[in-house]
Amino acid sequence: MSEIFNFCAGPAMLPKAVMEKAQREFINWQSTGSSVMELSHRSSIYMDMAKQAELDLRELMSIPDNYHVLFCHGGGRGQFSAVPLNLLPQGKTADYIISGSWSKAAAIEAQKFGNINTVDITLSGEQTSVLPSKDWQLTPDAAYVHYCPNETVNGIEIFEIPETNGVPLVADMSSTILSHEIDVSKFGLIYAGAQKNIGPSGLTIVIVRDDLVGHEQPATPCIMNYKTSADNDSMYNTPPTYAWYLAGVVFKWLKEQGGVKAIATINQAKADLLYKAIDQSTFYQNNIIDQYRSKMNVPFWLKDETLNYQFLKEAEHAGLTALKGHRIVGGMRASIYNAMPIEGVQALVEFMQQFEERNM
Ligand SMILES: *Cc1c(COP(=O)(O)O)cnc(C)c1O
């Protein structure tokens, strides 16, 4: 089989070296004679691995000691409920910044649990943009401010970290975690479903500052309660053991690549290559202003949309898969997470140029 480059938005491709290691260890992990997924999460060999994965993530993101790192179930959407349940006391308001469909979905879910103030920051004009964070209209005594730094569907990424004047900042980093360096201390809470930039689906990472834990609403289910998770090292119930293991293998791989700083340089080069190809052609377009263009999810449209089907069919034939845009926005989308090698983006750009020549 010739090489396939999978541009799926999630679950997304994983590094080849990670998959090969997992395959080698699949039925006999660390000489136990069992697969890691067949072992008790309370066995010392499993718990050592789990702890090491947490330490590697702490190192990769320089997570300060006053933050818990929780390995949870329930995906990004699970956190849409867990965040207000844990962080929004009755009578208080939380601000939700809307920059696309994921931040909107988070706000809609949160409304079940308390007072939510939504702040739409999208600006549509000839080019799509968002309001700079200094102009966001925030509630002064809000319980927290929630935003989505990278909107996976529409490809808007907010790189500046908003100043919230002491109000805890909560970020849905599902599709941008570990893609570039961030200062964790600027956040009250960061969460991310694993299936974009960490590992397989089924695992969700929550990084939460100590003082925000333990104020949950009375009806919070225990598996969504950060305090319960923190007190039990994320093993109050059976964690997604295999996904946790595979995330750990990804963290080791990322360290071998030189860490987040090194992968950020490659991510920048990949995004530059693809946006340049789009901008230089009159055949393809992406109308988001430079400053807010996602480096992880690159949506683009063919000017002649009747060619969409042909484009996707020929791309697939060339080994470039899952390029169909999200149904909400149409067109194409190339998700180029950490695991996508630059060769994949080069192959895509080459294909796009050839397709353009054949269809001018
Ligand atoms: C994929 C995604 C989600 C939803 O994740 P699930 O694990 O499917 O619940 C939420 N937020 C963002 C930004 C995403 O990219």
The ligand as an ORCA input file, in Angstrom:
! r2SCAN-3c Opt
* xyz 0 1
  C     -13.792     17.725     18.731
  C     -14.063     18.873     19.606
  C     -14.964     18.806     20.676
  C     -15.849     17.604     20.953
  O     -15.145     16.554     21.405
  P     -15.872     15.160     21.776
  O     -14.738     14.430     22.369
  O     -16.408     14.578     20.523
  O     -16.934     15.459     22.762
  C     -15.119     19.909     21.481
  N     -14.416     21.031     21.255
  C     -13.551     21.148     20.222
  C     -12.814     22.415     20.008
  C     -13.344     20.066     19.366
  O     -12.475     20.173     18.353
*
